[in-house]
């Protein structure tokens, strides 16, 4: 049975504490986007994909990515980046379904699954980070 996370690599490739903090901040920014979606008129997935906190988080992922190479944080950065871009892809697919009129129920269903998937990915990743474990990507 797999848990979705790998044990942290040997201490020789341990990341700097500042990078661990940065990774926590990135998960926090993604969580903030979800909370904005819950507490405002925005949808959760819409706030995640189009909200400033998540956009800022993915920019930080790309800017700091080279600094985490060779550490378990590299897997978290890939996890976070892929979560953002796959969520964006499914939002676009949902909009394409939505404009067909007949696909509106499918679009809402897709966005619902996308929302649940994003919340799951953020939670699973952040828990693994807390435990200093790498993510399967």
Phi, psi and omega in degrees: 000128180259150180257356179089000180224145177263155174295155178298146179292170180306155186299342179299335180246031180288137181283160175294149181302326179298326179287326176295316178299317178301319180294321175297318179298320179297314176299322178296320178296317177297319178296320177301319177299318178297317179296324175299317178296326180286322190261000180233185179286348179289156172280158180297312182291325177295318178293326179291313185282319186255356183282146181302319180301316181289323177296317177298319180299315181289329175295315178299320176306311182290321182292320185263002186303318183294335181285339183259000180303136178085003178241170178292342178292335177303320180292326177291320178297316176298317179302313181292316180297314180295323177301313181297310186288323176292322176298318178298316179302313183289332173295317179296315178300319177299318178295322177296321176293319184299320183286348178278359181066305181292337181270005183304312178299322178294322179298314179297320177297314179299315179295326176295314177295319179300317179299311180298321181295317179297314179299317178299314182295320179295312182296312182297318180294316183293323177295316178296322178296317178304321181273004181057044178249149176281157178260141166288136181239000000 
